[in-house]
Amino acid sequence: FDHAVVRAYRWPANELSAALDAAGFDIIETHRRTERGRRDVGALLGERRAR
């Protein structure tokens, strides 16, 4: 989507979480912010699993 500084992407949180899991990460925290009239914002905190 249009962004003032860099190219930006939207990822559904469940798909991003699955991609991180497949890449060897555990999801430690999730955050979501919603405001009327603005797009939702979310963050996932992942930690690489021990090999």
PDB file with one MODEL, atoms N, CA, C and O in Angstrom:
MODEL        1
ATOM      1  N   PHE A   1       0.839  -1.180   0.000  1.00  0.00           N
ATOM      2  CA  PHE A   1       0.000   0.000   0.000  1.00  0.00           C
ATOM      3  C   PHE A   1       0.877   1.234   0.000  1.00  0.00           C
ATOM      4  O   PHE A   1       2.070   1.152   0.294  1.00  0.00           O
ATOM      5  N   ASP A   2       0.294   2.380  -0.328  1.00  0.00           N
ATOM      6  CA  ASP A   2       1.058   3.625  -0.374  1.00  0.00           C
ATOM      7  C   ASP A   2       1.582   3.989   1.010  1.00  0.00           C
ATOM      8  O   ASP A   2       0.855   3.936   2.001  1.00  0.00           O
ATOM      9  N   HIS A   3       2.846   4.355   1.053  1.00  0.00           N
ATOM     10  CA  HIS A   3       3.500   4.765   2.290  1.00  0.00           C
ATOM     11  C   HIS A   3       4.451   5.894   1.941  1.00  0.00           C
ATOM     12  O   HIS A   3       5.069   5.878   0.876  1.00  0.00           O
ATOM     13  N   ALA A   4       4.576   6.864   2.817  1.00  0.00           N
ATOM     14  CA  ALA A   4       5.368   8.059   2.523  1.00  0.00           C
ATOM     15  C   ALA A   4       6.863   7.780   2.391  1.00  0.00           C
ATOM     16  O   ALA A   4       7.565   8.541   1.725  1.00  0.00           O
ATOM     17  N   VAL A   5       7.367   6.715   3.004  1.00  0.00           N
ATOM     18  CA  VAL A   5       8.815   6.506   3.036  1.00  0.00           C
ATOM     19  C   VAL A   5       9.254   5.288   2.220  1.00  0.00           C
ATOM     20  O   VAL A   5      10.137   5.403   1.370  1.00  0.00           O
ATOM     21  N   VAL A   6       8.657   4.145   2.466  1.00  0.00           N
ATOM     22  CA  VAL A   6       9.076   2.907   1.800  1.00  0.00           C
ATOM     23  C   VAL A   6       7.858   2.119   1.346  1.00  0.00           C
ATOM     24  O   VAL A   6       6.732   2.404   1.754  1.00  0.00           O
ATOM     25  N   ARG A   7       8.097   1.122   0.495  1.00  0.00           N
ATOM     26  CA  ARG A   7       7.006   0.232   0.101  1.00  0.00           C
ATOM     27  C   ARG A   7       6.522  -0.526   1.338  1.00  0.00           C
ATOM     28  O   ARG A   7       7.336  -1.022   2.117  1.00  0.00           O
ATOM     29  N   ALA A   8       5.238  -0.616   1.516  1.00  0.00           N
ATOM     30  CA  ALA A   8       4.674  -1.284   2.689  1.00  0.00           C
ATOM     31  C   ALA A   8       3.746  -2.407   2.233  1.00  0.00           C
ATOM     32  O   ALA A   8       3.201  -2.372   1.130  1.00  0.00           O
ATOM     33  N   TYR A   9       3.581  -3.387   3.088  1.00  0.00           N
ATOM     34  CA  TYR A   9       2.754  -4.548   2.779  1.00  0.00           C
ATOM     35  C   TYR A   9       1.787  -4.814   3.915  1.00  0.00           C
ATOM     36  O   TYR A   9       2.034  -4.447   5.064  1.00  0.00           O
ATOM     37  N   ARG A  10       0.683  -5.457   3.575  1.00  0.00           N
ATOM     38  CA  ARG A  10      -0.267  -5.924   4.589  1.00  0.00           C
ATOM     39  C   ARG A  10      -0.188  -7.438   4.638  1.00  0.00           C
ATOM     40  O   ARG A  10      -0.243  -8.102   3.603  1.00  0.00           O
ATOM     41  N   TRP A  11      -0.060  -7.973   5.815  1.00  0.00           N
ATOM     42  CA  TRP A  11      -0.049  -9.422   6.028  1.00  0.00           C
ATOM     43  C   TRP A  11      -1.124  -9.738   7.051  1.00  0.00           C
ATOM     44  O   TRP A  11      -1.133  -9.137   8.125  1.00  0.00           O
ATOM     45  N   PRO A  12      -2.038 -10.668   6.756  1.00  0.00           N
ATOM     46  CA  PRO A  12      -2.948 -11.126   7.805  1.00  0.00           C
ATOM     47  C   PRO A  12      -2.113 -11.736   8.942  1.00  0.00           C
ATOM     48  O   PRO A  12      -1.191 -12.511   8.688  1.00  0.00           O
ATOM     49  N   ALA A  13      -2.435 -11.391  10.172  1.00  0.00           N
ATOM     50  CA  ALA A  13      -1.627 -11.815  11.321  1.00  0.00           C
ATOM     51  C   ALA A  13      -1.480 -13.330  11.399  1.00  0.00           C
ATOM     52  O   ALA A  13      -0.402 -13.828  11.723  1.00  0.00           O
ATOM     53  N   ASN A  14      -2.540 -14.065  11.107  1.00  0.00           N
ATOM     54  CA  ASN A  14      -2.451 -15.527  11.198  1.00  0.00           C
ATOM     55  C   ASN A  14      -1.516 -16.092  10.134  1.00  0.00           C
ATOM     56  O   ASN A  14      -0.832 -17.083  10.388  1.00  0.00           O
ATOM     57  N   GLU A  15      -1.471 -15.481   8.939  1.00  0.00           N
ATOM     58  CA  GLU A  15      -0.564 -15.951   7.889  1.00  0.00           C
ATOM     59  C   GLU A  15       0.888 -15.612   8.227  1.00  0.00           C
ATOM     60  O   GLU A  15       1.785 -16.422   7.994  1.00  0.00           O
ATOM     61  N   LEU A  16       1.119 -14.431   8.769  1.00  0.00           N
ATOM     62  CA  LEU A  16       2.471 -14.047   9.170  1.00  0.00           C
ATOM     63  C   LEU A  16       2.961 -14.943  10.305  1.00  0.00           C
ATOM     64  O   LEU A  16       4.120 -15.360  10.316  1.00  0.00           O
ATOM     65  N   SER A  17       2.088 -15.234  11.249  1.00  0.00           N
ATOM     66  CA  SER A  17       2.435 -16.124  12.355  1.00  0.00           C
ATOM     67  C   SER A  17       2.806 -17.511  11.833  1.00  0.00           C
ATOM     68  O   SER A  17       3.779 -18.107  12.294  1.00  0.00           O
ATOM     69  N   ALA A  18       2.041 -18.025  10.879  1.00  0.00           N
ATOM     70  CA  ALA A  18       2.334 -19.342  10.296  1.00  0.00           C
ATOM     71  C   ALA A  18       3.664 -19.323   9.548  1.00  0.00           C
ATOM     72  O   ALA A  18       4.422 -20.291   9.616  1.00  0.00           O
ATOM     73  N   ALA A  19       3.958 -18.240   8.837  1.00  0.00           N
ATOM     74  CA  ALA A  19       5.228 -18.127   8.110  1.00  0.00           C
ATOM     75  C   ALA A  19       6.405 -18.087   9.083  1.00  0.00           C
ATOM     76  O   ALA A  19       7.438 -18.708   8.833  1.00  0.00           O
ATOM     77  N   LEU A  20       6.255 -17.365  10.180  1.00  0.00           N
ATOM     78  CA  LEU A  20       7.320 -17.317  11.187  1.00  0.00           C
ATOM     79  C   LEU A  20       7.523 -18.687  11.832  1.00  0.00           C
ATOM     80  O   LEU A  20       8.658 -19.103  12.060  1.00  0.00           O
ATOM     81  N   ASP A  21       6.432 -19.384  12.124  1.00  0.00           N
ATOM     82  CA  ASP A  21       6.521 -20.725  12.695  1.00  0.00           C
ATOM     83  C   ASP A  21       7.260 -21.658  11.737  1.00  0.00           C
ATOM     84  O   ASP A  21       8.134 -22.417  12.156  1.00  0.00           O
ATOM     85  N   ALA A  22       6.912 -21.603  10.464  1.00  0.00           N
ATOM     86  CA  ALA A  22       7.561 -22.452   9.461  1.00  0.00           C
ATOM     87  C   ALA A  22       9.044 -22.122   9.317  1.00  0.00           C
ATOM     88  O   ALA A  22       9.837 -22.986   8.944  1.00  0.00           O
ATOM     89  N   ALA A  23       9.421 -20.884   9.608  1.00  0.00           N
ATOM     90  CA  ALA A  23      10.822 -20.460   9.512  1.00  0.00           C
ATOM     91  C   ALA A  23      11.599 -20.732  10.798  1.00  0.00           C
ATOM     92  O   ALA A  23      12.782 -20.404  10.890  1.00  0.00           O
ATOM     93  N   GLY A  24      10.931 -21.336  11.802  1.00  0.00           N
ATOM     94  CA  GLY A  24      11.635 -21.714  13.022  1.00  0.00           C
ATOM     95  C   GLY A  24      11.524 -20.737  14.173  1.00  0.00           C
ATOM     96  O   GLY A  24      12.378 -20.718  15.058  1.00  0.00           O
ATOM     97  N   PHE A  25      10.471 -19.920  14.169  1.00  0.00           N
ATOM     98  CA  PHE A  25      10.285 -18.954  15.251  1.00  0.00           C
ATOM     99  C   PHE A  25       9.074 -19.317  16.096  1.00  0.00           C
ATOM    100  O   PHE A  25       8.081 -19.832  15.581  1.00  0.00           O
ATOM    101  N   ASP A  26       9.159 -19.046  17.401  1.00  0.00           N
ATOM    102  CA  ASP A  26       8.007 -19.113  18.297  1.00  0.00           C
ATOM    103  C   ASP A  26       7.483 -17.695  18.472  1.00  0.00           C
ATOM    104  O   ASP A  26       8.267 -16.756  18.605  1.00  0.00           O
ATOM    105  N   ILE A  27       6.169 -17.534  18.472  1.00  0.00           N
ATOM    106  CA  ILE A  27       5.569 -16.222  18.700  1.00  0.00           C
ATOM    107  C   ILE A  27       5.510 -16.001  20.205  1.00  0.00           C
ATOM    108  O   ILE A  27       4.902 -16.786  20.932  1.00  0.00           O
ATOM    109  N   ILE A  28       6.143 -14.929  20.668  1.00  0.00           N
ATOM    110  CA  ILE A  28       6.231 -14.611  22.089  1.00  0.00           C
ATOM    111  C   ILE A  28       5.123 -13.648  22.502  1.00  0.00           C
ATOM    112  O   ILE A  28       4.529 -13.808  23.568  1.00  0.00           O
ATOM    113  N   GLU A  29       4.843 -12.653  21.669  1.00  0.00           N
ATOM    114  CA  GLU A  29       3.813 -11.650  21.961  1.00  0.00           C
ATOM    115  C   GLU A  29       3.116 -11.248  20.674  1.00  0.00           C
ATOM    116  O   GLU A  29       3.697 -11.299  19.589  1.00  0.00           O
ATOM    117  N   THR A  30       1.856 -10.845  20.816  1.00  0.00           N
ATOM    118  CA  THR A  30       1.126 -10.225  19.710  1.00  0.00           C
ATOM    119  C   THR A  30       0.474  -8.948  20.231  1.00  0.00           C
ATOM    120  O   THR A  30       0.042  -8.879  21.382  1.00  0.00           O
ATOM    121  N   HIS A  31       0.411  -7.950  19.373  1.00  0.00           N
ATOM    122  CA  HIS A  31      -0.209  -6.670  19.720  1.00  0.00           C
ATOM    123  C   HIS A  31      -1.082  -6.226  18.556  1.00  0.00           C
ATOM    124  O   HIS A  31      -0.755  -6.472  17.395  1.00  0.00           O
ATOM    125  N   ARG A  32      -2.187  -5.574  18.872  1.00  0.00           N
ATOM    126  CA  ARG A  32      -3.077  -5.059  17.838  1.00  0.00           C
ATOM    127  C   ARG A  32      -3.665  -3.741  18.300  1.00  0.00           C
ATOM    128  O   ARG A  32      -4.083  -3.597  19.449  1.00  0.00           O
ATOM    129  N   ARG A  33      -3.692  -2.765  17.373  1.00  0.00           N
ATOM    130  CA  ARG A  33      -4.299  -1.469  17.666  1.00  0.00           C
ATOM    131  C   ARG A  33      -5.340  -1.183  16.597  1.00  0.00           C
ATOM    132  O   ARG A  33      -5.070  -1.294  15.401  1.00  0.00           O
ATOM    133  N   THR A  34      -6.520  -0.817  17.041  1.00  0.00           N
ATOM    134  CA  THR A  34      -7.578  -0.432  16.108  1.00  0.00           C
ATOM    135  C   THR A  34      -8.104   0.938  16.507  1.00  0.00           C
ATOM    136  O   THR A  34      -8.312   1.230  17.685  1.00  0.00           O
ATOM    137  N   GLU A  35      -8.312   1.762  15.501  1.00  0.00           N
ATOM    138  CA  GLU A  35      -8.887   3.083  15.715  1.00  0.00           C
ATOM    139  C   GLU A  35      -9.912   3.334  14.625  1.00  0.00           C
ATOM    140  O   GLU A  35      -9.684   3.004  13.461  1.00  0.00           O
ATOM    141  N   ARG A  36     -11.019   3.905  14.993  1.00  0.00           N
ATOM    142  CA  ARG A  36     -12.050   4.216  14.018  1.00  0.00           C
ATOM    143  C   ARG A  36     -11.480   5.142  12.941  1.00  0.00           C
ATOM    144  O   ARG A  36     -10.840   6.147  13.249  1.00  0.00           O
ATOM    145  N   GLY A  37     -11.721   4.791  11.681  1.00  0.00           N
ATOM    146  CA  GLY A  37     -11.278   5.620  10.576  1.00  0.00           C
ATOM    147  C   GLY A  37      -9.830   5.419  10.151  1.00  0.00           C
ATOM    148  O   GLY A  37      -9.369   6.073   9.216  1.00  0.00           O
ATOM    149  N   ARG A  38      -9.106   4.527  10.822  1.00  0.00           N
ATOM    150  CA  ARG A  38      -7.706   4.260  10.465  1.00  0.00           C
ATOM    151  C   ARG A  38      -7.520   2.761  10.280  1.00  0.00           C
ATOM    152  O   ARG A  38      -8.285   1.965  10.824  1.00  0.00           O
ATOM    153  N   ARG A  39      -6.518   2.379   9.522  1.00  0.00           N
ATOM    154  CA  ARG A  39      -6.286   0.945   9.320  1.00  0.00           C
ATOM    155  C   ARG A  39      -5.722   0.326  10.605  1.00  0.00           C
ATOM    156  O   ARG A  39      -5.035   0.987  11.383  1.00  0.00           O
ATOM    157  N   ASP A  40      -6.025  -0.938  10.798  1.00  0.00           N
ATOM    158  CA  ASP A  40      -5.519  -1.663  11.965  1.00  0.00           C
ATOM    159  C   ASP A  40      -4.004  -1.802  11.873  1.00  0.00           C
ATOM    160  O   ASP A  40      -3.441  -1.889  10.782  1.00  0.00           O
ATOM    161  N   VAL A  41      -3.359  -1.821  13.022  1.00  0.00           N
ATOM    162  CA  VAL A  41      -1.911  -1.992  13.108  1.00  0.00           C
ATOM    163  C   VAL A  41      -1.637  -3.140  14.066  1.00  0.00           C
ATOM    164  O   VAL A  41      -2.261  -3.241  15.122  1.00  0.00           O
ATOM    165  N   GLY A  42      -0.709  -3.999  13.694  1.00  0.00           N
ATOM    166  CA  GLY A  42      -0.382  -5.113  14.569  1.00  0.00           C
ATOM    167  C   GLY A  42       1.107  -5.371  14.590  1.00  0.00           C
ATOM    168  O   GLY A  42       1.845  -4.909  13.720  1.00  0.00           O
ATOM    169  N   ALA A  43       1.538  -6.113  15.591  1.00  0.00           N
ATOM    170  CA  ALA A  43       2.942  -6.487  15.712  1.00  0.00           C
ATOM    171  C   ALA A  43       3.034  -7.885  16.311  1.00  0.00           C
ATOM    172  O   ALA A  43       2.257  -8.251  17.193  1.00  0.00           O
ATOM    173  N   LEU A  44       3.983  -8.644  15.823  1.00  0.00           N
ATOM    174  CA  LEU A  44       4.282  -9.962  16.370  1.00  0.00           C
ATOM    175  C   LEU A  44       5.726  -9.945  16.837  1.00  0.00           C
ATOM    176  O   LEU A  44       6.603  -9.431  16.142  1.00  0.00           O
ATOM    177  N   LEU A  45       5.973 -10.502  18.001  1.00  0.00           N
ATOM    178  CA  LEU A  45       7.337 -10.640  18.504  1.00  0.00           C
ATOM    179  C   LEU A  45       7.678 -12.121  18.459  1.00  0.00           C
ATOM    180  O   LEU A  45       7.016 -12.940  19.096  1.00  0.00           O
ATOM    181  N   GLY A  46       8.710 -12.454  17.707  1.00  0.00           N
ATOM    182  CA  GLY A  46       9.105 -13.846  17.566  1.00  0.00           C
ATOM    183  C   GLY A  46      10.504 -14.090  18.085  1.00  0.00           C
ATOM    184  O   GLY A  46      11.342 -13.189  18.117  1.00  0.00           O
ATOM    185  N   GLU A  47      10.744 -15.334  18.493  1.00  0.00           N
ATOM    186  CA  GLU A  47      12.060 -15.740  18.982  1.00  0.00           C
ATOM    187  C   GLU A  47      12.439 -17.033  18.268  1.00  0.00           C
ATOM    188  O   GLU A  47      11.656 -17.982  18.229  1.00  0.00           O
ATOM    189  N   ARG A  48      13.650 -17.064  17.701  1.00  0.00           N
ATOM    190  CA  ARG A  48      14.085 -18.260  16.980  1.00  0.00           C
ATOM    191  C   ARG A  48      14.230 -19.433  17.945  1.00  0.00           C
ATOM    192  O   ARG A  48      14.838 -19.319  19.009  1.00  0.00           O
ATOM    193  N   ARG A  49      13.649 -20.571  17.538  1.00  0.00           N
ATOM    194  CA  ARG A  49      13.767 -21.788  18.338  1.00  0.00           C
ATOM    195  C   ARG A  49      15.208 -22.295  18.301  1.00  0.00           C
ATOM    196  O   ARG A  49      15.916 -22.115  17.311  1.00  0.00           O
ATOM    197  N   ALA A  50      15.626 -22.929  19.389  1.00  0.00           N
ATOM    198  CA  ALA A  50      16.963 -23.531  19.442  1.00  0.00           C
ATOM    199  C   ALA A  50      17.036 -24.669  18.430  1.00  0.00           C
ATOM    200  O   ALA A  50      16.061 -25.391  18.221  1.00  0.00           O
ATOM    201  N   ARG A  51      18.177 -24.817  17.818  1.00  0.00           N
ATOM    202  CA  ARG A  51      18.341 -25.887  16.812  1.00  0.00           C
ATOM    203  C   ARG A  51      18.783 -27.168  17.444  1.00  0.00           C
ATOM    204  O   ARG A  51      18.969 -28.167  16.749  1.00  0.00           O
TER     205      ARG A  51
ENDMDL
END
